[in-house]
């Protein structure tokens, strides 16, 4: 398990899947806000590609997020679009409703940065998030991510186009901030 100050990132367990599906992905509005693909129902018992882990897929790593204090499942975290040639990847997370607003997001981003830069040896991490996602913007910026631009009207969300913010963090910037 990868450990932060309040959360751990561990392998996805089979018992995590129904909780994550019910609390994150069956919520049409939430799913539409965090997923770039349109929401669609996934029948119970079927393999939901957003939740299952394919160990042969080198392009993404999916974690379950647990609270360190008691081991309670609080969400999901992903390093995706891993490009080993250019040494970059994207990161994302989703917290269960009961876990939001407690600072877990900032810690998840920190642990994903450690994983990306130290464990995987990447040079750049990137986040794309909706301009209205204040929690993700705050978590990213607290971890040293820099706003690099706005992708205007780039996301179709619940009947309207909305802007996305592009943030980036380089390994050398992260290392400097870690020393301070």
C-alpha positions as CSV (number, residue, x, y, z in Angstrom):
1,X,0.0,0.0,0.0
2,X,1.1,3.5,-0.7
3,X,0.6,5.8,2.3
4,X,-0.1,9.5,2.6
5,X,-0.8,11.3,5.9
6,X,-4.5,10.4,6.0
7,X,-5.1,7.9,3.1
8,X,-3.6,4.8,1.6
9,X,-3.8,3.7,-2.0
10,X,-4.1,0.0,-2.4
11,X,-5.1,-2.6,-4.9
12,X,-8.8,-2.8,-5.8
13,X,-10.6,-5.5,-3.8
14,X,-13.7,-7.3,-5.2
15,X,-15.8,-6.0,-2.3
16,X,-14.9,-2.4,-3.3
17,X,-16.6,-2.6,-6.6
18,X,-20.3,-2.6,-5.5
19,X,-19.6,0.3,-3.1
20,X,-17.8,2.4,-5.7
21,X,-20.4,1.6,-8.3
22,X,-23.3,2.5,-6.1
23,X,-21.8,5.6,-4.5
24,X,-19.9,7.0,-7.5
25,X,-20.9,5.6,-10.9
26,X,-24.6,5.0,-10.5
27,X,-25.0,8.7,-9.7
28,X,-25.7,10.1,-13.1
29,X,-24.8,13.7,-12.3
30,X,-21.6,12.9,-10.4
31,X,-20.5,10.4,-13.0
32,X,-21.1,13.0,-15.7
33,X,-18.9,15.5,-13.9
34,X,-15.9,13.3,-13.4
35,X,-15.9,11.0,-16.5
36,X,-15.2,12.1,-20.0
37,X,-17.4,9.4,-21.4
38,X,-21.2,9.7,-21.3
39,X,-22.9,8.0,-18.4
40,X,-24.5,4.6,-19.2
41,X,-26.0,2.0,-16.9
42,X,-23.8,-1.1,-16.2
43,X,-25.8,-4.1,-15.2
44,X,-25.0,-5.6,-11.8
45,X,-22.6,-8.5,-12.0
46,X,-21.0,-7.4,-15.3
47,X,-17.4,-6.2,-15.6
48,X,-17.5,-2.4,-15.3
49,X,-14.4,-1.1,-17.1
50,X,-14.3,1.9,-14.8
51,X,-13.9,-0.3,-11.7
52,X,-12.2,-3.5,-12.8
53,X,-8.4,-3.7,-13.0
54,X,-6.6,-5.2,-16.0
55,X,-3.1,-6.0,-14.9
56,X,-2.1,-6.3,-18.6
57,X,-3.0,-2.6,-19.2
58,X,0.2,-0.7,-18.8
59,X,-1.5,2.6,-19.6
60,X,-3.4,2.9,-16.3
61,X,-3.2,2.0,-12.7
62,X,-6.3,2.0,-10.6
63,X,-6.3,2.2,-6.8
64,X,-8.9,2.0,-4.1
65,X,-8.4,4.8,-1.6
66,X,-8.7,3.9,2.1
67,X,-8.6,5.9,5.3
68,X,-5.5,5.0,7.2
69,X,-7.1,5.4,10.6
70,X,-9.6,2.5,10.1
71,X,-9.1,1.1,6.6
72,X,-12.5,2.4,5.4
73,X,-12.9,2.7,1.7
74,X,-13.2,6.4,0.8
75,X,-12.8,6.4,-3.0
76,X,-10.8,5.7,-6.1
77,X,-7.6,7.1,-7.6
78,X,-6.1,6.5,-11.1
79,X,-2.9,7.2,-12.9
80,X,-4.0,7.0,-16.6
81,X,-2.7,7.7,-20.0
82,X,0.7,6.6,-18.9
83,X,3.2,7.4,-21.7
84,X,6.5,5.6,-20.9
85,X,8.3,7.2,-23.9
86,X,7.5,10.8,-22.9
87,X,7.4,9.8,-19.2
88,X,4.1,11.5,-18.5
89,X,0.6,10.5,-17.1
90,X,-2.7,12.0,-16.1
91,X,-4.2,11.6,-12.7
92,X,-7.7,11.5,-11.3
93,X,-9.7,10.6,-8.2
94,X,-13.2,10.2,-7.0
95,X,-14.2,10.3,-3.3
96,X,-17.4,8.8,-1.9
97,X,-19.9,11.4,-0.8
98,X,-19.3,10.8,2.9
99,X,-15.5,11.4,2.4
100,X,-15.7,14.7,0.6
101,X,-14.6,17.9,2.3
102,X,-12.2,16.2,4.7
103,X,-8.9,16.9,2.9
104,X,-8.5,13.4,1.5
105,X,-8.4,14.7,-2.1
106,X,-5.2,16.7,-1.4
107,X,-3.6,13.7,0.2
108,X,-4.6,11.4,-2.7
109,X,-3.0,13.8,-5.2
110,X,0.2,13.8,-3.0
111,X,0.3,10.0,-3.0
112,X,-0.3,9.8,-6.7
113,X,2.5,12.3,-7.3
114,X,4.9,10.1,-5.2
115,X,3.8,7.1,-7.2
116,X,4.2,8.8,-10.5
117,X,7.5,10.5,-9.9
118,X,9.3,8.1,-7.5
119,X,7.9,4.7,-8.2
120,X,7.2,5.1,-12.0
121,X,10.0,7.6,-12.8
122,X,7.8,10.0,-14.7
123,X,8.8,13.5,-15.6
124,X,5.3,15.1,-15.8
125,X,1.9,14.7,-14.3
126,X,-1.2,16.3,-15.7
127,X,-4.7,17.0,-14.5
128,X,-7.7,18.0,-16.5
129,X,-10.7,19.0,-14.5
130,X,-13.9,21.0,-14.9
131,X,-13.4,24.7,-14.2
132,X,-16.1,24.5,-11.5
133,X,-14.4,21.7,-9.7
134,X,-13.0,23.8,-6.9
135,X,-12.1,20.8,-4.7
136,X,-9.9,19.3,-7.4
137,X,-8.3,22.6,-8.3
138,X,-7.5,23.2,-4.7
139,X,-6.1,19.7,-4.2
140,X,-3.9,20.1,-7.3
141,X,-2.6,23.5,-6.5
142,X,-1.8,22.5,-2.9
143,X,0.4,19.9,-4.3
144,X,2.3,22.3,-6.6
145,X,0.3,21.8,-9.9
146,X,0.4,24.9,-12.1
147,X,-2.6,26.1,-14.2
148,X,-1.4,25.9,-17.7
149,X,-4.5,26.8,-19.6
150,X,-8.3,26.6,-20.1
151,X,-9.8,24.3,-22.6
152,X,-12.9,26.3,-23.5
153,X,-16.2,24.5,-23.9
154,X,-14.4,21.2,-24.1
155,X,-16.6,19.0,-21.9
156,X,-20.3,18.2,-22.5
157,X,-21.8,17.9,-19.0
158,X,-25.5,17.4,-18.4
159,X,-26.7,19.4,-21.4
160,X,-24.1,22.1,-21.7
161,X,-20.5,22.7,-22.7
162,X,-18.2,23.7,-19.9
163,X,-14.6,24.7,-19.6
164,X,-11.8,22.5,-18.4
165,X,-8.7,23.6,-16.6
166,X,-5.4,22.0,-17.5
167,X,-2.8,21.7,-14.7
168,X,0.7,20.3,-14.8
169,X,3.5,19.4,-12.5
170,X,7.1,18.5,-13.4
171,X,9.2,16.0,-11.3
172,X,11.8,18.7,-10.6
173,X,9.2,21.1,-9.3
174,X,7.7,18.4,-7.1
175,X,11.2,17.4,-5.8
176,X,12.0,21.1,-4.9
177,X,8.7,21.5,-3.1
178,X,9.3,18.2,-1.2
179,X,12.6,19.5,0.1
180,X,11.0,22.7,1.5
